[in-house]
């Protein structure tokens, strides 16, 4: 059996990983509107299929996501956007 190629590896990446990468690019470009949309999409991808209506997420975000959210907060502040 041949080792997995780039095509297989690409399909094994989680949706949240792809969204995080796009979010990081939007943050580097300081595209606040797109970063906000991607941050919401990232949150949705991380929390879908988790428990019922009363479910409360208790896990911490990975450091990469924490870093992206901190960058988003800095850009919001720079653009005087309060959330």
C-alpha positions in Angstrom: 0.0 0.0 0.0 1.4 3.4 -1.0 1.9 6.1 1.7 -0.8 8.7 1.9 -0.3 11.5 -0.6 -1.1 15.2 -0.4 -4.7 14.6 -1.6 -5.4 12.2 1.3 -3.7 14.4 3.8 -5.7 17.4 2.7 -9.0 15.5 3.2 -8.0 14.5 6.7 -7.7 18.1 7.9 -10.6 19.2 10.1 -12.8 22.0 9.0 -11.9 24.0 12.1 -8.2 23.8 11.1 -9.0 25.2 7.7 -11.1 28.0 9.2 -8.4 28.8 11.7 -5.8 29.1 8.9 -8.1 31.5 7.0 -8.8 33.5 10.2 -5.0 33.8 10.8 -4.6 35.2 7.3 -7.5 37.7 7.8 -5.9 38.8 11.0 -2.5 39.3 9.4 -4.2 41.5 6.8 -6.2 43.3 9.5 -9.5 42.5 7.6 -11.8 42.9 10.6 -15.0 42.1 8.9 -13.7 38.9 7.4 -12.0 38.0 10.7 -15.2 38.4 12.6 -17.1 36.2 10.2 -14.4 33.5 10.3 -14.2 33.7 14.1 -18.0 32.9 14.3 -17.5 30.1 11.8 -14.6 28.7 13.8 -16.7 28.7 17.0 -19.6 27.0 15.1 -17.2 24.3 13.8 -15.8 23.6 17.2 -19.2 23.4 19.0 -21.4 21.6 16.5 -22.6 18.1 17.5 -21.8 18.8 21.2 -24.4 17.8 23.7 -28.0 19.1 23.9 -29.6 22.4 24.5 -28.2 22.8 28.0 -24.6 21.7 27.0 -21.9 24.0 28.3 -18.4 23.8 26.7 -15.8 23.2 29.4 -12.7 22.5 27.4 -10.1 25.2 26.9 -9.3 26.3 23.3 -5.9 25.1 21.9 -3.2 27.8 22.1 -3.4 28.5 18.4 -7.1 29.5 18.7 -6.4 31.5 21.9 -3.7 33.4 20.0 -6.1 34.1 17.1 -8.8 35.4 19.4 -6.3 37.6 21.2 -5.2 39.1 17.9 -8.8 39.6 16.9 -9.4 41.5 20.2 -6.4 43.7 19.5 -7.6 44.5 16.0 -11.1 45.3 17.4 -9.5 47.7 19.9 -7.4 49.3 17.2 -10.6 49.9 15.1 -12.6 51.0 18.2 -15.0 48.0 17.9 -16.4 47.0 21.2 -17.7 43.4 21.7 
